[in-house]
Amino acid sequence: MSKINFLKPDKDNLTTFLYMGSFLFVISVIDVFLNSFFSLNITGFLPASLSFIIPIILGFIGLYFIRIEHSGNKFLDQVNKNINTNNFNAILSLLIIFIIIKSIPPVLSWFVVDASFAGDSKDVCSGTGACWTYIKVWFRRFMYGMYPNAEQWRINLSFIALALLGSVGYFATEKYKKYLTLYYVVIYPFIAFLFIFFFISGGPVFFDFSYGIIAAVISIIIGFFIPSKFKFYYFIFVPITLYIALKYFIFYEELIELGKLDFPLIRYISIGFIEFWRGVPLITVLFMSAVMFPMFLPADFFIDKLVRCIIAISLFEAAYVAEVIRGGLQALPRGQYEAAKSLGMGYWRMHIFVILPQALKLVIPGIANTFLALVKDTPLIFVVGLLEIVGMLNLAKTNPEWLGFAMEGYVFAAIIFWIICYAMKNRNIKQSDKLCLTVLFK
């Protein structure tokens, strides 16, 4: 062992500095822990100001001793890289660790120890802790909104069915794994829409939905410029005419040799669609769908407000997802297209089995961020009179029988949002990345 210089830790005396630094750091953490949980101050014999600062000094010295660049110890190098890069970061890291330790006892006491769980009325919530009875009583409303209690099984069944259908990729055999991209990009979203629109909302049954929705959107846009006295006849004949034109003339398969035609009409329609929806805020889209849109429909024609908002949000998010996926397609080298064509693949086979899996793999973080933003934007539906978890929370906290318990509701909503967002950002990204690799290489 070479001569030790305590002012300049080095790799030659790694073991010595590692033991000394770890010991001082652990002692500082133990001191704060005992003081926070058991009111035991091991430096209590010192003056109060000195007793307060001793853990910080010991922890700082400990982190200084272990700050050795390229030590060869993988864990130590990760610690130094993330929380101990310099003296300033070491102090910040110590303060954060100590604040977390100090916060645990009061938070734990409010959350669990002094909290109320039993009962069905406000009377049981007379303690100093949280009133989780309030959450228990209002749980159905927080989860289902104003959906009728007797029909909530529809939501449960739809959620379970979509979760099971979404896990198909885990059980697909080697023979069918190459079709997973097509399933998750086209088939699964369509099935999800059917559950939401037909099973939960009880919407009417349409056929050839893809052509119908395009015809409906175009008709609605043009309908804004039709005089009121002609609107009734317009919405009877024009959507049907557009539907027939789309199905049997513009997109008629026998008139198109897929893979060789550039589809300029589809291209410009797509560009207009994306630029339009990306140029307006979501709150405006919700307001138009819930308030303005019914004004342009015939008097005897009704679409539920929830369905209108779902369609509006779907169109809005589709534009953002389209741009994200377009970025992935543009990021692929031209050689991938040429390689697929050299194997004799047509337009659709090339995109489904070669291009799209690679593009989706590249843009998984972007797609996840788009969905995370959508989840966080769901409280905006309150502007059109619809209530999700935050809206129901605001309604519940004004109930005369449960005044004063808004904090528990907001904490509950924050936990729900955190669980959803964390699951989407971490587990789903990893699993989707694994799925895309499986599709690509198997």
C-alpha positions as CSV (number, residue, x, y, z in Angstrom):
1,M,0.0,0.0,0.0
2,S,1.4,3.4,-1.0
3,K,1.5,6.4,1.2
4,I,-2.0,7.7,1.9
5,N,-2.9,11.3,1.1
6,F,-6.3,12.0,2.7
7,L,-6.6,15.2,0.7
8,K,-6.4,13.4,-2.6
9,P,-8.0,9.9,-2.7
10,D,-6.4,7.7,-5.3
11,K,-6.9,4.3,-6.9
12,D,-3.7,2.9,-5.3
13,N,-5.4,3.0,-1.9
14,L,-8.9,2.2,-3.1
15,T,-9.7,-0.3,-0.4
16,T,-8.7,2.0,2.4
17,F,-10.6,5.0,1.1
18,L,-13.6,2.8,0.2
19,Y,-13.9,1.5,3.7
20,M,-13.3,4.8,5.4
21,G,-15.7,6.7,3.1
22,S,-18.4,4.1,3.3
23,F,-18.1,4.0,7.1
24,L,-18.5,7.8,7.5
25,F,-21.4,7.9,5.0
26,V,-23.2,5.1,6.7
27,I,-22.7,6.7,10.2
28,S,-24.2,10.0,8.9
29,V,-27.2,8.2,7.5
30,I,-27.7,6.1,10.7
31,D,-27.5,9.3,12.8
32,V,-30.3,11.0,10.8
33,F,-32.3,7.7,10.7
34,L,-32.2,7.2,14.5
35,N,-33.0,10.9,15.1
36,S,-36.0,10.8,12.7
37,F,-37.6,7.4,13.7
38,F,-36.6,7.0,17.4
39,S,-35.7,10.6,18.5
40,L,-32.3,9.3,19.4
41,N,-29.5,11.7,18.7
42,I,-26.0,10.0,18.9
43,T,-24.4,13.5,18.8
44,G,-26.7,15.0,21.3
45,F,-23.9,15.7,23.7
46,L,-22.7,18.4,21.3
47,P,-24.2,21.9,20.9
48,A,-27.4,21.9,18.9
49,S,-26.0,23.7,15.9
50,L,-23.0,21.4,15.8
51,S,-25.1,18.3,16.3
52,F,-27.3,19.4,13.4
53,I,-24.3,19.8,11.0
54,I,-22.2,16.8,12.0
55,P,-24.1,14.3,9.8
56,I,-23.6,16.5,6.8
57,I,-19.9,16.9,7.5
58,L,-19.4,13.2,8.0
59,G,-21.4,12.3,4.9
60,F,-19.6,14.8,2.8
61,I,-16.1,13.5,3.9
62,G,-17.3,10.0,3.2
63,L,-18.4,10.8,-0.3
64,Y,-15.2,12.7,-0.8
65,F,-13.1,9.7,0.1
66,I,-14.9,7.4,-2.3
67,R,-14.8,9.9,-5.2
68,I,-12.1,8.0,-7.2
69,E,-12.4,8.2,-11.0
70,H,-12.1,4.9,-12.9
71,S,-11.8,2.9,-9.8
72,G,-12.6,-0.4,-11.5
73,N,-15.5,-1.0,-9.1
74,K,-18.6,-0.9,-11.3
75,F,-21.0,0.0,-8.4
76,L,-18.6,2.7,-7.1
77,D,-18.2,4.2,-10.5
78,Q,-22.0,4.4,-11.0
79,V,-22.4,6.1,-7.6
80,N,-19.8,8.7,-8.4
81,K,-21.2,9.3,-11.8
82,N,-24.8,9.8,-10.6
83,I,-24.6,11.5,-7.2
84,N,-21.0,12.3,-6.4
85,T,-19.4,14.0,-9.4
86,N,-18.2,17.0,-7.4
87,N,-18.4,18.6,-3.9
88,F,-21.6,20.5,-4.8
89,N,-23.4,17.4,-6.1
90,A,-22.3,15.5,-3.0
91,I,-23.8,18.1,-0.7
92,L,-27.1,18.1,-2.7
93,S,-27.2,14.3,-2.7
94,L,-26.8,14.3,1.1
95,L,-29.5,16.9,1.6
96,I,-31.9,15.0,-0.6
97,I,-31.2,11.7,1.3
98,F,-31.6,13.3,4.7
99,I,-34.8,15.2,3.7
100,I,-36.3,11.9,2.5
101,I,-35.4,10.1,5.7
102,K,-36.7,13.0,7.8
103,S,-40.0,13.0,5.8
104,I,-40.7,9.3,6.1
105,P,-42.0,9.2,9.7
106,P,-44.6,12.0,9.4
107,V,-45.7,10.8,6.0
108,L,-46.0,7.2,7.2
109,S,-47.9,8.4,10.3
110,W,-50.4,10.3,8.1
111,F,-50.7,7.6,5.5
112,V,-51.0,4.5,7.7
113,V,-50.4,4.8,11.5
114,D,-53.0,7.5,12.3
115,A,-55.1,7.0,9.2
116,S,-58.8,5.9,9.2
117,F,-59.8,2.9,7.0
118,A,-63.0,1.5,8.5
119,G,-66.5,2.8,8.5
120,D,-68.7,4.4,5.9
121,S,-69.1,7.9,7.3
122,K,-67.1,11.0,8.1
123,D,-67.5,10.3,11.8
124,V,-64.7,7.8,11.8
125,C,-62.2,10.4,10.5
126,S,-61.6,12.3,13.6
127,G,-57.9,11.6,13.9
128,T,-54.8,13.4,12.7
129,G,-54.1,10.9,9.9
130,A,-55.6,10.5,6.4
131,C,-59.2,9.6,6.0
132,W,-59.1,6.7,3.5
133,T,-62.7,6.0,4.3
134,Y,-63.5,8.9,2.1
135,I,-61.7,7.2,-0.8
136,K,-63.4,3.9,0.0
137,V,-66.9,5.5,-0.1
138,W,-66.2,7.4,-3.3
139,F,-64.1,4.8,-5.0
140,R,-66.6,3.8,-7.6
141,R,-67.2,7.3,-8.6
142,F,-63.5,8.0,-8.9
143,M,-63.0,5.0,-11.1
144,Y,-66.2,5.0,-13.2
145,G,-67.4,8.6,-13.0
146,M,-71.1,8.9,-13.5
147,Y,-71.4,5.6,-15.3
148,P,-74.4,3.7,-13.9
149,N,-73.6,1.3,-11.1
150,A,-75.6,-1.5,-12.7
151,E,-73.7,-1.2,-16.0
152,Q,-70.1,-1.0,-14.6
153,W,-69.5,-4.6,-15.5
154,R,-69.3,-3.5,-19.1
155,I,-66.2,-1.4,-18.3
156,N,-64.7,-4.2,-16.3
157,L,-65.3,-6.8,-19.0
158,S,-63.9,-4.4,-21.7
159,F,-60.8,-3.7,-19.7
160,I,-60.1,-7.4,-19.0
161,A,-60.8,-8.3,-22.6
162,L,-58.5,-5.6,-24.0
163,A,-55.8,-6.5,-21.5
164,L,-55.9,-10.2,-22.5
165,L,-56.0,-9.3,-26.2
166,G,-53.0,-6.9,-25.6
167,S,-51.0,-9.7,-24.1
168,V,-51.3,-11.9,-27.3
169,G,-47.7,-11.1,-28.1
170,Y,-46.5,-13.0,-25.1
171,F,-48.1,-16.2,-26.2
172,A,-47.8,-16.1,-29.9
173,T,-45.9,-19.0,-31.5
174,E,-43.0,-18.6,-33.8
175,K,-45.3,-19.2,-36.8
176,Y,-47.4,-16.1,-36.0
177,K,-44.9,-13.7,-34.4
178,K,-44.2,-12.1,-37.8
179,Y,-47.8,-10.9,-37.9
180,L,-47.7,-9.1,-34.5
181,T,-46.9,-5.8,-35.9
182,L,-50.0,-5.9,-38.1
183,Y,-52.0,-7.0,-35.1
184,Y,-50.9,-4.3,-32.7
185,V,-50.9,-1.5,-35.3
186,V,-54.2,-2.2,-37.1
187,I,-56.3,-5.0,-35.6
188,Y,-55.9,-4.3,-31.9
189,P,-56.8,-0.5,-32.1
190,F,-59.9,-1.4,-34.2
191,I,-61.0,-4.0,-31.6
192,A,-60.5,-1.4,-28.8
193,F,-62.7,1.0,-30.7
194,L,-65.4,-1.6,-31.1
195,F,-65.4,-2.3,-27.3
196,I,-65.5,1.4,-26.4
197,F,-68.0,2.5,-29.1
198,F,-70.3,-0.5,-29.3
199,F,-70.1,-2.3,-25.9
200,I,-69.5,0.5,-23.4
201,S,-71.3,3.4,-25.2
202,G,-73.9,1.3,-27.0
203,G,-73.3,3.0,-30.4
204,P,-74.9,1.8,-33.6
205,V,-73.2,-0.9,-35.7
206,F,-71.4,0.5,-38.8
207,F,-69.8,-1.5,-41.5
208,D,-66.5,-0.8,-43.3
209,F,-65.7,1.6,-40.5
210,S,-62.4,2.9,-42.0
211,Y,-64.2,4.2,-45.1
212,G,-67.1,5.4,-43.1
213,I,-65.1,7.5,-40.7
214,I,-63.1,9.1,-43.5
215,A,-66.4,10.0,-45.3
216,A,-67.9,11.3,-42.1
217,V,-64.9,13.6,-41.3
218,I,-64.8,15.0,-44.8
219,S,-68.6,15.5,-44.8
220,I,-68.4,17.3,-41.4
221,I,-65.6,19.7,-42.6
222,I,-67.5,20.5,-45.8
223,G,-70.8,20.8,-43.8
224,F,-69.6,23.9,-42.0
225,F,-70.0,25.8,-45.3
226,I,-73.5,24.4,-46.2
227,P,-76.5,26.7,-45.6
228,S,-78.7,25.6,-42.8
229,K,-81.7,24.9,-44.9
230,F,-79.8,22.3,-46.9
231,K,-78.0,20.6,-44.0
232,F,-80.6,17.9,-43.5
233,Y,-80.4,16.7,-47.1
234,Y,-76.6,17.2,-47.1
235,F,-76.0,14.9,-44.2
236,I,-78.2,12.2,-45.7
237,F,-76.7,12.1,-49.2
238,V,-73.2,13.4,-49.1
239,P,-71.6,11.0,-46.5
240,I,-73.1,8.0,-48.4
241,T,-71.9,9.4,-51.7
242,L,-68.4,9.9,-50.3
243,Y,-68.4,6.5,-48.7
244,I,-69.3,4.8,-52.1
245,A,-66.6,6.9,-53.9
246,L,-64.0,6.0,-51.3
247,K,-64.8,2.3,-51.3
248,Y,-65.5,1.6,-55.0
249,F,-63.5,4.3,-56.9
250,I,-60.7,6.0,-55.0
251,F,-59.5,3.0,-52.9
252,Y,-60.9,0.2,-55.1
253,E,-58.3,-2.5,-54.9
254,E,-58.7,-3.7,-58.5
255,L,-57.9,-0.2,-59.8
256,I,-54.7,0.2,-57.7
257,E,-51.6,-1.9,-58.0
258,L,-50.4,-1.4,-54.4
259,G,-46.7,-0.5,-54.0
260,K,-46.4,1.2,-57.4
261,L,-48.8,4.1,-57.0
262,D,-47.8,7.0,-54.8
263,F,-51.4,7.8,-53.7
264,P,-51.0,11.6,-54.0
265,L,-54.6,12.2,-52.9
266,I,-54.1,10.2,-49.7
267,R,-50.8,12.0,-49.1
268,Y,-52.3,15.5,-49.3
269,I,-55.3,14.5,-47.3
270,S,-53.0,13.1,-44.6
271,I,-50.8,16.2,-44.6
272,G,-53.9,18.4,-44.3
273,F,-55.3,16.2,-41.5
274,I,-52.1,16.2,-39.5
275,E,-51.3,19.8,-39.9
276,F,-54.9,20.8,-39.0
277,W,-55.1,18.7,-35.8
278,R,-51.6,19.5,-34.7
279,G,-52.3,23.2,-35.1
280,V,-55.1,23.4,-32.5
281,P,-55.0,22.8,-28.7
282,L,-56.8,19.8,-27.3
283,I,-59.1,21.9,-25.1
284,T,-60.4,23.6,-28.3
285,V,-61.0,20.2,-29.9
286,L,-62.9,19.0,-26.9
287,F,-65.0,22.2,-26.9
288,M,-65.8,21.9,-30.6
289,S,-66.8,18.2,-30.3
290,A,-69.0,18.6,-27.3
291,V,-70.6,22.0,-27.8
292,M,-70.2,23.1,-31.5
293,F,-70.5,19.9,-33.4
294,P,-74.1,19.0,-32.4
295,M,-75.2,22.4,-33.8
296,F,-74.3,21.2,-37.3
297,L,-76.3,17.9,-37.1
298,P,-79.9,17.4,-37.9
299,A,-82.3,17.9,-35.0
300,D,-83.2,14.2,-34.7
301,F,-79.6,13.0,-35.0
302,F,-77.9,12.3,-31.7
303,I,-74.4,11.2,-30.7
304,D,-73.5,10.8,-27.1
305,K,-71.1,13.4,-25.7
306,L,-68.7,10.8,-24.5
307,V,-68.5,9.2,-27.9
308,R,-67.9,12.6,-29.5
309,C,-65.1,13.4,-27.2
310,I,-63.5,9.9,-27.6
311,I,-63.5,10.4,-31.4
312,A,-62.2,13.9,-31.1
313,I,-59.3,12.8,-28.8
314,S,-58.6,9.9,-31.1
315,L,-58.3,12.1,-34.2
316,F,-56.2,14.6,-32.2
317,E,-53.7,11.9,-30.9
318,A,-53.7,10.1,-34.3
319,A,-52.1,13.2,-35.9
320,Y,-49.3,13.3,-33.2
321,V,-48.7,9.5,-33.4
322,A,-48.6,9.8,-37.2
323,E,-45.8,12.4,-37.0
324,V,-43.9,10.2,-34.6
325,I,-44.1,7.2,-36.8
326,R,-43.2,9.2,-39.8
327,G,-40.0,10.2,-38.1
328,G,-39.2,6.5,-37.6
329,L,-39.9,5.7,-41.2
330,Q,-37.6,8.6,-42.4
331,A,-34.9,7.4,-40.0
332,L,-34.6,4.0,-41.7
333,P,-31.8,3.8,-44.3
334,R,-32.9,3.4,-47.9
335,G,-31.1,0.1,-48.1
336,Q,-33.9,-1.6,-46.0
337,Y,-36.4,-0.8,-48.7
338,E,-34.1,-2.0,-51.5
339,A,-33.3,-5.2,-49.6
340,A,-37.0,-6.0,-49.2
341,K,-37.7,-5.3,-52.8
342,S,-34.8,-7.5,-53.9
343,L,-36.5,-10.4,-52.0
344,G,-39.6,-9.9,-54.2
345,M,-41.7,-8.3,-51.5
346,G,-44.6,-6.1,-52.5
347,Y,-45.6,-2.8,-50.9
348,W,-47.6,-4.2,-48.0
349,R,-45.4,-7.2,-47.2
350,M,-42.4,-5.0,-47.3
351,H,-43.9,-2.5,-44.8
352,I,-45.5,-5.0,-42.5
353,F,-42.6,-7.4,-42.2
354,V,-39.5,-5.3,-42.7
355,I,-40.0,-1.5,-42.6
356,L,-42.7,-1.0,-39.9
357,P,-41.2,-3.2,-37.2
358,Q,-37.9,-1.4,-37.4
359,A,-39.6,2.0,-37.6
360,L,-41.7,1.3,-34.5
361,K,-38.7,0.1,-32.6
362,L,-37.0,3.5,-33.2
363,V,-40.0,5.6,-32.1
364,I,-41.2,3.6,-29.1
365,P,-40.0,6.4,-26.7
366,G,-41.8,9.0,-28.8
367,I,-45.1,7.0,-28.9
368,A,-44.9,6.4,-25.1
369,N,-44.4,10.1,-24.5
370,T,-47.4,10.9,-26.7
371,F,-49.6,8.4,-24.7
372,L,-48.2,9.8,-21.4
373,A,-49.2,13.3,-22.5
374,L,-52.7,12.0,-23.4
375,V,-53.1,10.4,-20.0
376,K,-52.1,13.6,-18.2
377,D,-54.4,15.7,-20.5
378,T,-57.5,13.6,-19.6
379,P,-58.6,16.1,-16.9
380,L,-59.3,18.6,-19.7
381,I,-62.6,16.9,-20.4
382,F,-64.0,18.8,-17.4
383,V,-64.4,21.8,-19.7
384,V,-67.2,20.0,-21.6
385,G,-69.0,18.7,-18.5
386,L,-67.4,15.2,-18.4
387,L,-65.8,14.0,-15.2
388,E,-62.8,11.7,-14.9
389,I,-60.9,11.0,-11.7
390,V,-59.9,14.6,-11.0
391,G,-63.3,15.9,-12.1
392,M,-65.0,13.4,-9.7
393,L,-62.6,14.4,-7.0
394,N,-63.5,18.1,-7.4
395,L,-67.2,17.1,-7.3
396,A,-66.7,14.9,-4.2
397,K,-64.8,17.5,-2.2
398,T,-67.7,19.9,-2.4
399,N,-70.2,17.3,-1.0
400,P,-71.4,18.7,2.4
401,E,-70.9,15.4,4.1
402,W,-67.2,15.1,3.1
403,L,-65.9,18.6,3.3
404,G,-62.2,19.0,4.3
405,F,-60.8,15.8,2.8
406,A,-59.6,17.1,-0.6
407,M,-56.0,16.2,0.3
408,E,-56.7,12.5,0.5
409,G,-58.4,12.7,-2.9
410,Y,-55.6,14.5,-4.5
411,V,-53.0,12.1,-3.1
412,F,-55.1,9.2,-4.4
413,A,-55.4,10.7,-7.9
414,A,-51.6,11.4,-7.9
415,I,-50.9,7.8,-7.0
416,I,-53.2,6.5,-9.7
417,F,-51.6,8.8,-12.4
418,W,-48.1,7.9,-11.2
419,I,-48.8,4.2,-11.4
420,I,-50.2,4.5,-14.9
421,C,-47.4,6.7,-16.2
422,Y,-44.7,4.7,-14.6
423,A,-46.0,1.5,-16.0
424,M,-46.3,3.0,-19.5
425,K,-42.9,4.6,-19.4
426,N,-40.9,1.7,-18.1
427,R,-42.4,-1.7,-18.4
428,N,-44.4,-1.1,-21.6
429,I,-41.4,0.4,-23.3
430,K,-39.2,-2.5,-22.4
431,Q,-41.8,-5.1,-23.4
432,S,-42.6,-3.2,-26.7
433,D,-38.9,-3.0,-27.5
434,K,-38.6,-6.7,-26.9
435,L,-41.7,-7.3,-29.0
436,C,-40.3,-5.3,-32.0
437,L,-37.0,-7.1,-31.8
438,T,-38.9,-10.4,-31.8
439,V,-40.9,-9.4,-34.8
440,L,-37.9,-8.1,-36.6
441,F,-35.5,-11.0,-36.1
442,K,-37.9,-14.0,-35.8
